[in-house]
Amino acid sequence: MAEPIGIDASRAAPSLWDRVSNWVSENKAVAYTIAGTVVVITSAGAIYYFSGQKSTPSSSPTEKRKSKKERRKEKKAAEEAQKSGISLNDTEAGTVPKPPTVETEDELPEINESTVESFTAEDRATYAGKLKAAGNKAYGSKDYNRAIELYGKAILCKPDPVYYSNRAACYNALSEWDKVVEDTTAAISMDAEYVKALNRRAHAYEHLGFFSEALLDYTASCIIDGFKNENSAQSVERLLKKVAEKKGKAILAEKKNKLPSATFVSNYLQSFRPQPPPSGLEESADLGEETGKGQLQRGLNAMKKRTAEGYDEASAAFKKALELGDLGEHEAFAHNMRATFLYLEGDTTPALEDLTKAIELQPAFTQAYIKRASVQLELGNKDLASDDFDKATAQNKDDPDIFYHRAQLHFILGEFADAAKDYQKSIDLDREFIYSHIQLGVTQYKMGSIASSMATFRRTIKNFDKVPDVYNYYGELLLDQQKYQEAIERFDTAIEMERQTKPTGAINVLPLINKALALFQWKQDFKAAEDLCEKALVLDPECDIAVATMAQLLLQQGKVVKALEYFERAAELSRTEGEIVNALSYAEATRTQLEVSQKYPQLAARLQQMEGAGLGGPQMR
């Protein structure tokens, strides 16, 4: 999609979303901050929390020696039980019962709720151990119903978290998820840090569709295990995505189409070379408000304001123009402009219809092909997008906008060499369009040609020394190289130029946000970073990047409740499903840490100890 430079993470010089979250994607990590401590749940390590040692009484000389076949059978059953998470002794629960004094299950007395009351405490412990061993054997033989019966009798003799968890494993094998939840909950009530039971309950919750509950259990398990269990960490990642996708679909279903921030709209519109208004729609022409042509004129004038109010006015005017009709030779242009704002509002189907109509009315209208390609690319139809670029080229092989936006397609697909070639072609056809130069430099940087990229930006600054955008994006590349002082100097230049050359409502706030991130990364200056984000939000309250950056800054300081509010706000402001899911993933991670700290307050202290040992504390980059 030909989205604004600096907004789309796939095209901007490592964009804001890249830098505030790439430590998550690079390390397959999820950040949590509890009681002021930031911790990362990573996929590194493979330490599994289970007891695999079998405790067996030493055989007396008078005991009958078991055959080799019997020993192999028992070993196989034990391995099956261990593999499935069945506990072979009671060390997980912290108690080791007295070895059974009876030799076989058949020698046990009848055990039920009535008879168990007549046993001594010692007998109950002995019978429970023997029943558990028999249950393990039945489980290893996949006789799950028999194992459930045996574990149930063991629980009657001696309620124990291990017995409940083992019985839950049987229900798990039978896909009886409600009963898994019931037994693991009983186990956890007896041992709040029983990792195996937490993981087993989380697995059942996930099957039942209770994703938030599953996420909470997996997160608690990760904290207890010191973030070392790869399976649990991966489960957290998976559940975060599931929860975010489920909530994201609900948000989309209720979401009303509206324009994104003024910063977003401005950057999208300026990704096309400026064109004079069509003949007859000039500002000097007196067309009247109640005519289709008059509304087109009104929309074009409103766009010049570059403010949220101006863009809302333009969108309404272009829609009304087509309703009024009588547009003559401007009908194709009207469909193109209405489609532009429908697309920005997220209403892609009617946008495609309008662009197709514009092409039918005026087959040589290359901008309509380009915009239709952008919509197709956002919808994941890259082949259709490529076809539209080919059709546009067939109409006018010298239109530099075609090559600029086709380069964007190559960039998104990771085809950087082809992107660089198209950006250069766009420059060769029109050297006055600054964004072709900027994006060429960014592409060179992505290709690893740092020296070429820096040279491109220095040359661009020399040729466009009065344009704030070039300083902002050059600063982003410097920031990515951790050249903080130089980066901040470029951001300051961009900020000052924005202030001097544009009305307040039209200022691009991205340099402010970039400077905030630079100050945080360089000096951990939270106050200055927050002040800059707040200033950006005063100038552009709908800027989702500013909201998301503020959320990350708050999270890093352990201000979890406030961070959650900003993450949820970022989701509301997001335009596409992917952007919503991204924001909600952070929101759900933040919400879960709050719930963990409330449900398991003892874990907050443990996290602080881990922080002291150097196990926590990720940095935003």
Secondary structure, DSSP 8 states (H G I E B T S, - for coil): ----TTTSTTTSTT-HHHHHHHHHHHTT-EEEEETTEEEEE-S-----------------TTS----HHHHHHHHHHHHHHHHTT--SSSGGGT------SSSSGGGS---STTGGGGS-HHHHHHHHHHHHHHHHHHHHTT-HHHHHHHHHHHHHHS--HHHHHHHHHHHHHTT-HHHHHHHHHHHHHH-TT-HHHHHHHHHHHHHHT-HHHHHHHHHHHHHHTTT--HHHHHHHHHHHHHHHHHHHHHHHHH-------HHHHHHHHTTS------TT--TT----TTSHHHHHHHHHHHHTT-SHHHHHHHHHHHHHHHHH---GGGHHHHHHHHHHHHHHTT-HHHHHHHHHHHHHH-TT-HHHHHHHHHHHHHTT-HHHHHHHHHHHHHH-TT-HHHHHHHHHHHHHTT-HHHHHHHHHHHHHH-TT-HHHHHHHHHHHHHTT-HHHHHHHHHHHHHHSTT-HHHHHHHHHHHHHTT-HHHHHHHHHHHHHHHHHHS-GGG---HHHHHHHHHHHHHH--HHHHHHHHHHHHHH-TT-HHHHHHHHHHHHHTT-HHHHHHHHHHHHHH--SHHHHHHHHHHHHHHHHHHHHHHH-HHHHHHHHHHHHTTS------
